[in-house]
Amino acid sequence: MACVDPPRKKKKGRYGVAELKTLGNQLLSSASHINNLPLLLTFLSPSSPPHHVLESLLSLHSFFLPLLPKLPSSSSAAAPSAADQSEFIYLTWLRSKFDEFLKSLLDILASPQSDETLKELVLDTLMEFVKGANGGAFHSALYHKLLLSIVRSTSPATFFVDLLESKYFKYIDVRYFTFISLKKLATTLEGKDASDEKIASADGGTNESQLSSNLECFIHNMYYTISHVPSLQGSNNTSDLEMWSSSESDHKQLSGDVSVDDKLLKSKKPDKNVLSAAKIAKKMKLKFTKAWIAFLRLRLPLDVYKEVLVNLHQAVIPSLSNPIMLCDFLTRSYDVGGVVSVMALSSLFVLMTQYGLEYPNFYEKLYALLVPSTFMAKHRARFFQLLDSCLKSPLLPAYLAASFAKKLSRLLLSVPPSGALVITALIHNILRRHPSVNCLVHREDGVDEGKSDHRTDEGTAVNSDNVKTSAIPCQKPGIDHFNSIETDPKKSAAMRSSLWEIDTILHHYCPPVSRFALSLGNDLTVRAKTIEVNVGDFSAGSYATILGAEIRRRVKQVPLAFYKASPSSLFSETDFAGWTFNCEETPEMTNENNERSTKDLS
């Protein structure tokens, strides 16, 4: 190859946009100006002016794109023949410059100094190389580096992920390799997390705080990415699926183009390594599952943890290949207690009702969640609806239904009015579904206990006085046998108690609560005359909703304060017979007032 005279060396700051455009045109027009390539690469850095980066990027993109099929692989070690040695050396040098070009693009993409418009152009350029830099197949290694730079960025990944979602996540192969890359990143991060803990414990607290902040940023970006990748819908038609890296012949084959010679297609042996849309569609659910399982193994920050639990039953479980794989994650979350358990209940309920998961201590944990703080939680509406669904089964034991009814009625004394409404609805449904616990509504002192504790044979003649005498030791008026502190429903002694708390809310200060409590006075055992209450109508209630409902409520009789003449006093004389409210000043009172005013002036 002929020696090429290098261009005159100038300082980097003396090049303008016009000169950079000239260097790019020379590089594209003739191979004799190949030395312009390293010069243009020096302007691709986050510290360069954006217009310089833009001009160099456009020229280098146009130069490398047609050369990609000819460039050897970075890991290629094949020895060329003597005749092709010079050509191989030239292409290898171009390959090294292309790798340098890609590294500069990734640095610009991850830099917080770069402009958003420039970042969008860099992203589009990298995706073009992902499409064509691997001989027409998807360049998974380059795409993995792209996702790694996005996820590892110290700034939020919302801008890049939104761009990928709007432009590229509609292609099935982009989604497929996104899940593969995210699974690798999560696995690498899981191992790195353990090693970083050892390093931080050896170096001190400052490194530990820095590592934890970087790790949290990494996990936030990863969650935002994986939650915005759409899963494959349940359609079996693969002809409508689009491929980002497919060639024109692949499109014709997928769409069933009849112009292609059938004999030619039969003679060609299909490459097993080339992924088609049909192959990807079969493997998509498995890759989706592996990516999410690897992500959920990480130590998630609390805000990400809660958001995952809220969306898991709708966005993740329906698309998993085997949703039972989440049982360990969900049972651990359900055992945490508090708000986390409330959030995990939705997904756990889906696994139990739709996928046959057995969780023996489910109702014991659910019983422990009935605390006053639950009625002020953010996601209480979903929790109350699931609680009503869990207590719907007719196979529920009587002691369990009684324990939930009694625990809820005890909470009536400490929850706000919105909570009292939803509790009343839940108790109403429990009493209607389980007639065996209606004895809690009306229980005379000691009668039921005497009958249960002192069994007598029907054939034995027993004096009625003796029966009453035997029941006397169990009669303890004013004592409730229910143990509200007990966490086990079996030991709460709810069947020996009564729902006396309901009588208190009949005189509740909030009119909607007292009116709604009157519904429990009906005979709920007659199912034909009663209907279940929709808990969802009360589950999201608050003071604002109660006030709004009262304002919109039509009242037939409105109390009015009407006076024929303007009142001259607060109370009339007829209200308090024998009392007078006129204040008459005596001379002694006048002298005392004068003396006080004199002292104040002095």
C-alpha positions as CSV (number, residue, x, y, z in Angstrom):
1,M,0.0,0.0,0.0
2,A,1.3,3.4,-0.9
3,C,2.6,5.7,1.8
4,V,0.1,8.5,2.5
5,D,1.3,11.9,3.5
6,P,-0.3,12.8,6.8
7,P,-2.2,16.0,7.1
8,R,-0.6,19.0,8.7
9,K,-0.8,18.7,12.5
10,K,-3.0,21.3,14.1
11,K,-3.9,21.8,17.7
12,K,-7.3,20.2,18.5
13,G,-8.8,23.5,19.5
14,R,-8.1,25.2,16.1
15,Y,-10.4,22.9,14.2
16,G,-13.8,24.3,13.4
17,V,-17.0,22.6,12.2
18,A,-16.2,23.4,8.5
19,E,-12.7,21.8,8.8
20,L,-14.1,18.7,10.5
21,K,-16.6,18.4,7.7
22,T,-13.8,18.7,5.1
23,L,-11.8,15.9,6.9
24,G,-14.9,13.7,6.9
25,N,-15.6,14.3,3.2
26,Q,-12.0,13.5,2.3
27,L,-12.1,10.2,4.4
28,L,-15.3,9.1,2.6
29,S,-14.1,10.0,-0.8
30,S,-10.7,8.4,-1.0
31,A,-8.7,5.8,0.9
32,S,-5.6,8.1,0.6
33,H,-7.0,10.2,3.4
34,I,-7.3,7.3,5.8
35,N,-5.1,9.2,8.3
36,N,-8.1,11.5,8.9
37,L,-9.7,8.6,10.8
38,P,-7.5,8.8,14.0
39,L,-7.9,12.6,13.9
40,L,-11.6,12.5,13.8
41,L,-11.6,10.0,16.6
42,T,-9.9,12.5,18.9
43,F,-13.0,14.7,18.8
44,L,-15.3,11.9,20.1
45,S,-15.1,12.6,23.8
46,P,-17.5,13.9,26.4
47,S,-15.3,17.0,26.9
48,S,-15.4,18.0,23.2
49,P,-18.0,20.6,22.1
50,P,-21.3,19.0,21.0
51,H,-21.1,20.3,17.4
52,H,-17.6,18.9,17.0
53,V,-18.8,15.5,18.3
54,L,-21.8,15.6,16.0
55,E,-19.8,16.3,12.9
56,S,-17.2,13.6,13.7
57,L,-19.9,11.1,14.6
58,L,-21.7,11.5,11.3
59,S,-18.5,11.1,9.2
60,L,-17.3,8.1,11.1
61,H,-20.7,6.4,11.0
62,S,-20.9,6.8,7.3
63,F,-17.3,5.5,6.9
64,F,-17.6,2.3,9.1
65,L,-21.1,1.2,8.2
66,P,-20.3,-0.2,4.7
67,L,-17.0,-1.7,6.0
68,L,-18.6,-3.8,8.8
69,P,-19.0,-7.1,6.8
70,K,-15.3,-7.0,5.8
71,L,-13.8,-6.3,9.3
72,P,-12.4,-9.3,11.1
73,S,-13.5,-10.2,14.5
74,S,-11.7,-8.7,17.5
75,S,-10.9,-12.2,18.8
76,S,-9.9,-13.6,15.3
77,A,-6.5,-15.3,15.3
78,A,-6.6,-16.9,11.8
79,A,-3.2,-16.6,10.0
80,P,-3.6,-15.0,6.6
81,S,-1.7,-16.1,3.5
82,A,1.3,-14.1,2.3
83,A,-0.7,-12.5,-0.5
84,D,-3.5,-11.3,1.8
85,Q,-1.2,-10.3,4.7
86,S,-1.2,-6.6,3.9
87,E,-5.0,-6.5,3.4
88,F,-5.4,-8.4,6.7
89,I,-3.2,-5.9,8.6
90,Y,-5.1,-3.0,7.2
91,L,-8.5,-4.5,8.1
92,T,-7.2,-5.4,11.6
93,W,-6.1,-1.8,12.1
94,L,-9.5,-0.6,11.0
95,R,-11.1,-3.1,13.4
96,S,-9.1,-1.6,16.3
97,K,-10.2,1.9,15.3
98,F,-13.8,0.7,15.1
99,D,-13.5,-0.7,18.6
100,E,-12.0,2.6,19.7
101,F,-15.0,4.4,18.0
102,L,-17.5,2.2,19.9
103,K,-15.7,2.9,23.2
104,S,-15.9,6.6,22.6
105,L,-19.6,6.4,21.9
106,L,-20.2,4.5,25.1
107,D,-18.3,7.0,27.1
108,I,-20.4,9.8,25.6
109,L,-23.5,7.9,26.3
110,A,-22.7,7.4,30.0
111,S,-21.3,10.9,30.6
112,P,-23.6,13.3,32.5
113,Q,-22.1,16.2,30.6
114,S,-23.4,15.2,27.2
115,D,-26.5,16.8,25.7
116,E,-29.7,14.7,25.4
117,T,-30.0,15.3,21.7
118,L,-26.5,14.0,21.2
119,K,-27.1,11.0,23.4
120,E,-30.1,10.1,21.3
121,L,-28.0,10.2,18.2
122,V,-25.3,8.1,19.8
123,L,-27.9,5.6,20.9
124,D,-29.3,5.3,17.4
125,T,-25.8,4.9,16.0
126,L,-25.0,2.1,18.4
127,M,-28.2,0.3,17.5
128,E,-27.4,0.5,13.8
129,F,-24.1,-1.2,14.6
130,V,-25.9,-3.8,16.7
131,K,-28.0,-4.5,13.7
132,G,-25.2,-4.8,11.1
133,A,-21.8,-5.3,12.8
134,N,-22.2,-9.1,13.1
135,G,-22.8,-10.1,9.5
136,G,-26.5,-9.3,9.6
137,A,-27.1,-11.1,12.9
138,F,-27.8,-9.4,16.2
139,H,-24.6,-8.2,17.8
140,S,-25.4,-9.4,21.4
141,A,-21.9,-8.5,22.8
142,L,-22.2,-4.8,21.7
143,Y,-25.8,-4.6,22.9
144,H,-24.7,-6.0,26.3
145,K,-22.0,-3.2,26.5
146,L,-24.7,-0.7,25.6
147,L,-27.0,-1.9,28.4
148,L,-24.1,-2.1,30.8
149,S,-23.2,1.6,30.3
150,I,-26.9,2.6,30.8
151,V,-27.4,0.6,33.9
152,R,-24.0,1.5,35.5
153,S,-24.6,5.2,35.0
154,T,-24.7,7.2,38.2
155,S,-27.6,9.2,36.7
156,P,-31.1,7.8,36.3
157,A,-31.6,5.6,33.2
158,T,-35.1,7.0,32.5
159,F,-34.1,8.9,29.4
160,F,-32.4,6.0,27.6
161,V,-34.9,3.4,28.6
162,D,-37.8,5.6,27.4
163,L,-35.9,5.9,24.1
164,L,-35.4,2.2,23.8
165,E,-39.1,1.6,24.7
166,S,-40.4,4.0,22.1
167,K,-38.1,2.9,19.2
168,Y,-36.6,-0.5,19.8
169,F,-38.5,-2.6,22.3
170,K,-41.2,-3.3,19.7
171,Y,-38.7,-5.7,18.0
172,I,-38.7,-9.2,19.5
173,D,-35.0,-9.8,19.2
174,V,-34.2,-6.6,21.1
175,R,-36.4,-7.7,23.9
176,Y,-35.0,-11.2,23.9
177,F,-31.3,-10.0,24.2
178,T,-32.4,-7.4,26.7
179,F,-33.6,-10.1,29.1
180,I,-30.4,-12.1,28.5
181,S,-28.2,-9.1,29.2
182,L,-30.1,-8.2,32.3
183,K,-29.9,-11.7,33.6
184,K,-26.1,-11.6,33.2
185,L,-25.9,-8.2,34.9
186,A,-27.9,-9.3,37.8
187,T,-25.9,-12.5,38.3
188,T,-22.6,-10.5,38.1
189,L,-24.0,-7.9,40.5
190,E,-25.0,-10.7,43.0
191,G,-21.5,-12.0,43.1
192,K,-20.0,-8.6,43.2
193,D,-22.2,-7.6,46.1
194,A,-20.7,-10.3,48.3
195,S,-17.1,-9.4,47.4
196,D,-17.8,-5.6,48.0
197,E,-19.1,-6.4,51.5
198,K,-15.8,-8.0,52.4
199,I,-13.8,-5.1,50.9
200,A,-16.0,-2.5,52.7
201,S,-15.7,-4.3,56.0
202,A,-11.9,-4.3,55.6
203,D,-11.5,-0.7,54.4
204,G,-14.0,1.1,56.7
205,G,-17.4,2.8,56.8
206,T,-16.7,5.4,54.1
207,N,-16.2,2.9,51.3
208,E,-19.2,0.9,52.5
209,S,-21.5,3.9,52.2
210,Q,-20.1,4.7,48.7
211,L,-20.5,1.2,47.6
212,S,-24.1,0.9,48.9
213,S,-25.1,4.2,47.1
214,N,-23.6,3.0,43.8
215,L,-25.3,-0.4,44.2
216,E,-28.7,1.2,44.9
217,C,-28.3,3.4,41.8
218,F,-27.4,0.3,39.8
219,I,-30.4,-1.6,41.1
220,H,-32.8,1.3,40.4
221,N,-31.6,1.6,36.8
222,M,-31.9,-2.2,36.3
223,Y,-35.4,-2.2,37.7
224,Y,-36.5,0.6,35.6
225,T,-35.1,-1.2,32.5
226,I,-36.6,-4.6,33.2
227,S,-40.0,-3.2,34.2
228,H,-40.3,-1.4,30.9
229,V,-39.4,-4.3,28.6
230,P,-42.8,-5.7,27.4
231,S,-43.2,-9.4,27.7
232,L,-44.4,-11.5,24.8
233,Q,-48.2,-11.6,24.6
234,G,-50.1,-14.9,24.5
235,S,-50.4,-14.8,20.7
236,N,-49.3,-17.8,18.7
237,N,-49.0,-15.9,15.5
238,T,-45.3,-15.2,14.9
239,S,-45.8,-13.7,11.4
240,D,-46.5,-10.3,12.9
241,L,-43.4,-10.2,15.1
242,E,-40.8,-7.7,13.9
243,M,-37.0,-8.4,14.0
244,W,-34.5,-5.6,14.3
245,S,-31.6,-7.6,12.9
246,S,-33.4,-9.7,10.2
247,S,-32.4,-9.3,6.6
248,E,-34.8,-8.8,3.7
249,S,-34.8,-12.6,2.9
250,D,-35.8,-13.3,6.5
251,H,-38.7,-10.9,6.2
252,K,-39.8,-12.6,3.0
253,Q,-39.5,-16.0,4.6
254,L,-41.5,-15.0,7.7
255,S,-44.2,-13.3,5.7
256,G,-44.6,-16.3,3.3
257,D,-43.4,-14.6,0.0
258,V,-44.5,-16.9,-2.8
259,S,-42.0,-15.4,-5.3
260,V,-39.1,-17.3,-3.6
261,D,-38.2,-20.5,-5.4
262,D,-39.3,-23.4,-3.2
263,K,-36.6,-25.7,-4.5
264,L,-33.9,-23.2,-3.6
265,L,-35.2,-22.9,-0.1
266,K,-35.3,-26.7,0.3
267,S,-31.7,-27.1,-0.9
268,K,-30.5,-24.6,1.6
269,K,-29.8,-26.0,5.1
270,P,-31.1,-23.8,7.8
271,D,-28.5,-22.5,10.3
272,K,-29.4,-23.6,13.8
273,N,-27.5,-20.7,15.3
274,V,-29.5,-18.1,13.5
275,L,-32.5,-17.0,15.6
276,S,-35.8,-16.5,13.8
277,A,-38.9,-14.8,15.2
278,A,-40.5,-18.2,15.8
279,K,-37.5,-19.5,17.8
280,I,-37.3,-16.4,19.9
281,A,-41.0,-16.5,20.6
282,K,-40.6,-20.0,22.0
283,K,-37.7,-19.0,24.2
284,M,-38.9,-15.5,25.3
285,K,-40.9,-16.7,28.3
286,L,-37.9,-18.6,29.7
287,K,-35.5,-15.7,29.2
288,F,-38.1,-13.4,30.9
289,T,-38.3,-15.7,33.8
290,K,-34.6,-16.1,34.3
291,A,-34.1,-12.3,34.1
292,W,-36.7,-11.6,36.8
293,I,-35.6,-14.4,39.1
294,A,-32.0,-13.2,38.9
295,F,-33.1,-9.7,39.7
296,L,-35.2,-10.7,42.6
297,R,-32.2,-12.5,44.2
298,L,-30.5,-9.1,44.7
299,R,-30.7,-7.1,47.9
300,L,-33.3,-4.6,46.7
301,P,-33.7,-1.2,48.3
302,L,-36.9,-0.7,50.2
303,D,-38.6,1.6,47.7
304,V,-37.8,-0.8,44.8
305,Y,-38.8,-3.8,47.0
306,K,-42.2,-2.3,47.6
307,E,-42.8,-1.3,44.0
308,V,-41.9,-4.8,42.9
309,L,-44.4,-6.3,45.3
310,V,-47.1,-3.9,44.1
311,N,-46.7,-4.8,40.4
312,L,-45.6,-8.4,40.6
313,H,-49.1,-10.0,40.3
314,Q,-50.1,-8.1,37.2
315,A,-46.9,-7.4,35.3
316,V,-44.7,-10.4,36.0
317,I,-46.6,-13.5,37.2
318,P,-48.8,-14.0,34.1
319,S,-45.6,-14.0,31.8
320,L,-43.5,-16.4,33.9
321,S,-42.8,-19.9,32.6
322,N,-43.3,-21.3,36.1
323,P,-44.8,-18.8,38.6
324,I,-44.3,-21.2,41.5
325,M,-40.6,-20.2,41.4
326,L,-41.6,-17.0,43.2
327,C,-43.0,-18.8,46.2
328,D,-39.8,-18.4,48.3
329,F,-39.5,-14.7,47.5
330,L,-43.2,-14.1,48.3
331,T,-43.3,-16.2,51.5
332,R,-40.2,-14.4,52.8
333,S,-41.8,-11.1,52.0
334,Y,-45.1,-12.2,53.6
335,D,-43.3,-13.2,56.8
336,V,-41.7,-9.7,57.1
337,G,-44.9,-8.2,58.5
338,G,-46.3,-4.7,58.3
339,V,-46.7,-2.9,55.0
340,V,-44.4,-5.4,53.1
341,S,-46.7,-8.3,54.0
342,V,-49.7,-6.3,52.8
343,M,-48.1,-5.8,49.5
344,A,-47.0,-9.4,49.1
345,L,-50.5,-10.7,49.8
346,S,-51.7,-10.0,46.2
347,S,-49.1,-12.1,44.5
348,L,-49.3,-14.8,47.1
349,F,-53.0,-15.0,46.7
350,V,-52.7,-15.4,42.9
351,L,-50.2,-18.3,43.4
352,M,-52.5,-20.0,45.9
353,T,-55.7,-19.6,43.9
354,Q,-54.5,-20.0,40.3
355,Y,-51.3,-22.1,40.5
356,G,-52.0,-24.5,43.5
357,L,-49.4,-23.1,46.0
358,E,-49.9,-24.5,49.5
359,Y,-49.0,-22.2,52.4
360,P,-50.0,-23.8,55.7
361,N,-49.6,-20.7,57.9
362,F,-51.4,-18.3,55.5
363,Y,-54.3,-17.4,57.7
364,E,-52.2,-17.1,60.8
365,K,-50.0,-14.5,59.0
366,L,-53.1,-12.8,57.6
367,Y,-54.6,-12.6,61.1
368,A,-51.4,-10.9,62.4
369,L,-51.8,-8.2,59.8
370,L,-55.1,-6.9,61.4
371,V,-53.6,-4.0,63.3
372,P,-54.7,-0.3,63.3
373,S,-51.7,0.8,61.1
374,T,-53.0,-1.3,58.3
375,F,-56.1,0.9,58.0
376,M,-53.9,3.9,57.2
377,A,-51.5,2.1,54.8
378,K,-51.2,3.3,51.2
379,H,-52.3,0.1,49.6
380,R,-55.0,-0.8,52.1
381,A,-57.8,-0.9,49.4
382,R,-56.3,-3.9,47.7
383,F,-55.6,-5.6,51.1
384,F,-59.2,-5.3,52.2
385,Q,-60.5,-6.7,49.0
386,L,-58.1,-9.7,49.2
387,L,-59.0,-10.2,52.9
388,D,-62.7,-10.4,51.9
389,S,-61.8,-12.9,49.2
390,C,-59.7,-15.1,51.5
391,L,-62.7,-15.3,54.0
392,K,-65.2,-16.3,51.3
393,S,-64.6,-20.0,51.3
394,P,-67.4,-22.1,52.9
395,L,-64.8,-24.6,54.1
396,L,-63.3,-22.1,56.5
397,P,-63.4,-23.5,60.1
398,A,-65.9,-21.8,62.4
399,Y,-63.1,-20.8,64.9
400,L,-61.2,-19.1,62.2
401,A,-64.2,-17.1,60.9
402,A,-65.0,-16.2,64.5
403,S,-61.5,-15.1,65.2
404,F,-61.4,-12.7,62.2
405,A,-64.8,-11.3,63.0
406,K,-63.9,-10.7,66.6
407,K,-60.5,-9.2,65.8
408,L,-62.1,-6.9,63.3
409,S,-64.8,-5.8,65.7
410,R,-62.2,-5.0,68.4
411,L,-60.4,-2.8,65.8
412,L,-63.7,-0.8,65.5
413,L,-62.7,0.9,68.8
414,S,-59.4,2.3,67.5
415,V,-59.7,2.9,63.7
416,P,-60.9,6.1,61.9
417,P,-64.5,6.3,60.5
418,S,-63.3,5.1,57.1
419,G,-61.9,2.0,58.7
420,A,-65.0,1.4,60.7
421,L,-67.1,1.4,57.5
422,V,-64.9,-1.3,55.8
423,I,-64.8,-3.4,59.0
424,T,-68.6,-3.3,59.2
425,A,-68.7,-4.5,55.6
426,L,-66.3,-7.3,56.3
427,I,-68.1,-8.5,59.4
428,H,-71.4,-8.3,57.5
429,N,-70.0,-10.7,54.9
430,I,-68.5,-13.1,57.4
431,L,-71.7,-13.4,59.3
432,R,-73.7,-14.0,56.1
433,R,-71.2,-16.6,54.7
434,H,-70.7,-18.5,57.9
435,P,-73.9,-19.0,59.9
436,S,-72.1,-21.1,62.5
437,V,-70.6,-17.9,64.0
438,N,-73.9,-16.0,64.3
439,C,-73.9,-16.9,68.0
440,L,-71.4,-14.1,68.4
441,V,-74.1,-11.5,67.6
442,H,-76.4,-12.4,70.5
443,R,-75.0,-14.4,73.4
444,E,-76.6,-14.5,76.9
445,D,-74.2,-14.6,79.8
446,G,-73.0,-18.1,80.5
447,V,-75.9,-19.9,78.8
448,D,-73.9,-21.1,75.7
449,E,-70.9,-21.8,77.8
450,G,-72.9,-23.9,80.3
451,K,-74.4,-25.9,77.5
452,S,-71.0,-26.6,75.9
453,D,-69.1,-27.3,79.0
454,H,-71.6,-29.4,80.9
455,R,-73.0,-32.1,78.6
456,T,-75.9,-34.2,79.9
457,D,-77.5,-37.3,78.5
458,E,-81.0,-36.8,77.1
459,G,-82.3,-39.9,78.8
460,T,-81.1,-38.9,82.3
461,A,-83.6,-36.9,84.3
462,V,-81.8,-33.9,85.6
463,N,-83.4,-31.2,87.7
464,S,-83.4,-27.8,86.0
465,D,-82.1,-26.2,89.1
466,N,-79.1,-28.4,89.0
467,V,-78.4,-27.4,85.4
468,K,-78.5,-23.7,86.4
469,T,-76.3,-24.4,89.4
470,S,-73.7,-26.1,87.2
471,A,-73.6,-23.2,84.8
472,I,-73.1,-20.6,87.5
473,P,-69.3,-20.9,87.7
474,C,-68.9,-20.1,84.0
475,Q,-71.0,-16.9,84.3
476,K,-68.7,-14.0,84.5
477,P,-70.6,-10.9,83.6
478,G,-68.5,-8.0,82.1
479,I,-65.5,-10.3,81.1
480,D,-64.6,-10.9,77.5
481,H,-62.8,-14.1,77.0
482,F,-61.3,-13.0,73.7
483,N,-57.5,-12.5,73.8
484,S,-56.7,-9.6,71.4
485,I,-52.9,-10.0,71.9
486,E,-52.8,-13.6,70.9
487,T,-51.4,-14.1,67.3
488,D,-52.8,-17.6,66.8
489,P,-56.5,-17.6,65.9
490,K,-56.9,-21.1,67.5
491,K,-56.0,-19.7,70.9
492,S,-57.9,-16.4,70.7
493,A,-61.0,-17.9,72.4
494,A,-63.2,-15.9,69.9
495,M,-66.0,-18.5,70.0
496,R,-66.5,-17.8,73.8
497,S,-66.9,-14.1,73.1
498,S,-69.4,-11.8,71.4
499,L,-69.4,-8.9,69.0
500,W,-70.3,-6.4,71.7
501,E,-68.2,-3.7,70.0
502,I,-70.8,-3.5,67.2
503,D,-73.2,-2.1,69.7
504,T,-70.8,0.8,70.5
505,I,-70.7,2.0,66.9
506,L,-74.5,2.3,66.8
507,H,-73.8,5.5,68.8
508,H,-70.8,6.5,66.7
509,Y,-70.1,10.2,66.3
510,C,-69.9,9.8,62.5
511,P,-73.5,9.4,61.1
512,P,-72.5,7.1,58.2
513,V,-70.9,4.7,60.5
514,S,-73.8,4.4,62.8
515,R,-76.3,4.1,59.9
516,F,-74.3,1.4,58.3
517,A,-74.0,-0.5,61.5
518,L,-77.8,-0.9,61.6
519,S,-77.5,-3.5,58.8
520,L,-75.9,-5.9,61.2
521,G,-79.1,-6.0,63.2
522,N,-80.8,-8.0,60.4
523,D,-81.0,-11.7,60.4
524,L,-78.0,-12.5,58.1
525,T,-78.6,-16.2,58.3
526,V,-81.5,-15.9,55.8
527,R,-79.4,-15.6,52.7
528,A,-82.4,-15.1,50.4
529,K,-83.3,-11.8,52.1
530,T,-79.8,-10.4,52.3
531,I,-76.9,-9.7,49.9
532,E,-73.2,-9.4,50.3
533,V,-71.7,-6.0,50.7
534,N,-69.1,-4.9,48.1
535,V,-66.0,-4.2,50.2
536,G,-64.4,-2.3,47.3
537,D,-66.9,0.5,47.8
538,F,-65.5,1.2,51.3
539,S,-61.9,0.0,51.0
540,A,-60.4,3.3,49.7
541,G,-62.4,5.5,52.1
542,S,-61.1,8.5,54.0
543,Y,-62.4,11.6,55.8
544,A,-62.6,13.4,52.4
545,T,-64.8,10.7,50.8
546,I,-67.1,10.5,53.9
547,L,-67.5,14.3,53.9
548,G,-68.2,14.3,50.2
549,A,-70.8,11.6,50.5
550,E,-72.5,13.5,53.3
551,I,-72.6,16.7,51.3
552,R,-74.1,15.0,48.3
553,R,-76.6,13.1,50.4
554,R,-80.3,14.1,50.1
555,V,-81.9,14.8,53.5
556,K,-85.7,14.8,53.7
557,Q,-86.0,16.8,56.9
558,V,-83.5,19.6,57.5
559,P,-83.3,21.2,60.9
560,L,-83.7,25.0,60.7
561,A,-83.1,27.7,63.3
562,F,-86.0,30.2,62.7
563,Y,-86.7,33.2,64.8
564,K,-89.6,35.7,64.4
565,A,-87.5,38.3,66.1
566,S,-83.7,38.7,66.6
567,P,-82.7,37.1,69.9
568,S,-81.3,39.5,72.5
569,S,-79.6,36.9,74.7
570,L,-78.0,33.5,74.3
571,F,-80.6,31.7,76.5
572,S,-84.2,32.6,77.0
573,E,-85.7,32.9,80.5
574,T,-87.9,29.9,79.9
575,D,-84.9,27.6,79.3
576,F,-83.7,28.0,82.9
577,A,-86.6,28.7,85.2
578,G,-85.6,30.6,88.3
579,W,-82.3,31.8,86.9
580,T,-81.5,35.3,85.7
581,F,-78.6,36.3,83.5
582,N,-78.9,40.1,84.0
583,C,-75.8,41.6,85.6
584,E,-76.6,44.6,87.9
585,E,-73.7,46.6,89.2
586,T,-73.7,47.5,92.9
587,P,-71.8,50.6,94.4
588,E,-69.2,48.2,95.9
589,M,-68.5,46.7,92.4
590,T,-68.1,50.2,90.9
591,N,-65.6,51.2,93.6
592,E,-63.5,48.0,93.1
593,N,-63.4,48.6,89.3
594,N,-62.3,52.2,89.8
595,E,-59.5,51.1,92.2
596,R,-58.2,48.5,89.7
597,S,-58.1,51.0,86.9
598,T,-56.2,53.4,89.0
599,K,-53.6,50.8,89.9
600,D,-53.2,49.8,86.3
601,L,-52.6,53.5,85.3
602,S,-50.0,54.0,88.1
